[in-house]
Amino acid sequence: MKSYLFVLQTAAFSGAKVQEVLDQVLIAAAFDQRVSLLLLDDAFFHLSNNQRSEQLASKDISAIFRSLHIYNIEHIFVEQESLARHGLLQDQLIVPITILSRQDVGATLSAFDVVLSA
């Protein structure tokens, strides 16, 4: 079994790119691969509570993030500095996360067999 890390850097509601990445995440997980996500920069906003996607005429993808545990995707990493910069706390997010410091990102990337960035 290979380990896959999907890295998202795209902010919430910025087009279909995130939906496509999440489709790839679910496909990899469906084939019993070890899959994790790393959200950098403003990508963590995908996990923020109380999003108003209908006001932007955008599809709400929060249900997909909430269902990741069903596919055994248990590690969603978020960069600590990104959260702190926007004053968000872990309990303000829709799913449990693992917080990484910026200096630990490199070690996390190298811990996976395959890293895919979007």
C-alpha positions in Angstrom: 0.0 0.0 0.0 1.4 3.4 -1.0 0.9 6.6 1.0 -0.5 9.6 -0.8 -0.5 13.2 0.4 -2.7 15.7 -1.4 -1.7 19.3 -0.9 -4.3 22.0 -1.3 -3.3 25.6 -1.5 -6.5 26.9 -3.2 -8.7 29.2 -1.1 -12.4 28.3 -0.6 -14.9 29.0 -3.4 -12.2 29.6 -6.0 -13.6 27.3 -8.7 -13.9 23.6 -9.4 -10.3 22.7 -8.7 -10.9 21.7 -5.1 -13.8 19.5 -6.1 -11.6 17.7 -8.6 -8.8 17.2 -6.0 -11.3 15.8 -3.5 -12.6 13.4 -6.2 -9.0 12.2 -6.7 -8.6 11.8 -2.9 -11.7 9.7 -2.7 -10.7 7.5 -5.6 -7.3 6.8 -4.1 -8.9 6.0 -0.7 -11.4 3.7 -2.4 -8.5 1.6 -3.6 -7.3 1.1 -0.1 -4.4 3.5 -0.3 -3.2 5.5 2.7 -4.4 9.0 1.9 -3.9 12.3 3.8 -4.5 16.0 3.1 -2.3 19.0 3.8 -4.0 22.4 3.6 -1.6 25.3 3.2 -2.1 29.0 3.2 -5.8 30.0 2.8 -6.9 26.4 1.9 -7.8 25.8 5.5 -10.9 28.0 4.9 -12.5 25.0 3.3 -12.8 23.6 6.8 -14.2 26.7 8.4 -17.6 26.6 10.2 -20.6 28.6 8.9 -19.6 28.9 5.3 -22.2 30.6 3.1 -21.7 28.9 -0.3 -25.2 29.8 -1.5 -24.4 33.5 -1.3 -21.6 32.9 -3.8 -23.6 30.6 -6.0 -21.0 27.9 -5.3 -21.3 24.3 -4.4 -21.0 23.5 -0.7 -18.2 20.9 -0.4 -18.1 20.8 3.3 -20.1 17.5 3.3 -17.2 15.9 1.4 -14.7 17.0 4.0 -17.0 15.7 6.8 -17.2 12.3 5.1 -13.4 11.8 4.6 -13.2 9.6 7.8 -15.6 7.1 6.2 -12.8 6.5 3.6 -10.2 6.1 6.3 -8.7 9.5 5.6 -7.8 10.4 9.1 -5.0 12.9 8.7 -5.9 16.3 7.6 -2.9 18.5 8.3 -3.2 22.3 8.6 -0.3 24.7 8.9 -0.3 26.4 12.3 0.9 29.7 11.0 -2.0 29.9 8.5 -4.6 29.4 11.3 -2.9 31.9 13.6 -2.6 34.5 10.9 -6.4 34.5 10.6 -7.1 34.0 14.3 -8.9 30.7 13.9 -8.9 27.9 16.4 -9.1 24.2 15.8 -12.6 24.0 17.3 -13.9 26.4 14.6 -13.3 23.9 11.9 -15.8 21.2 10.7 -13.4 18.2 11.0 -10.6 17.2 13.4 -7.2 18.3 12.1 -3.5 17.7 12.9 -1.7 21.0 13.2 1.8 21.3 11.7 4.3 24.1 12.1 5.7 25.5 8.9 9.1 24.0 9.7 7.5 20.5 9.9 5.9 20.7 6.5 9.0 19.4 4.7 9.3 16.4 6.9 5.7 15.6 6.4 6.0 15.8 2.6 9.0 13.4 2.7 7.1 10.9 4.8 4.7 10.0 1.9 5.4 7.9 -1.2 3.4 10.2 -3.5 2.8 13.9 -3.0 0.2 15.6 -5.3 -0.2 19.4 -5.2 -3.1 21.4 -6.4 
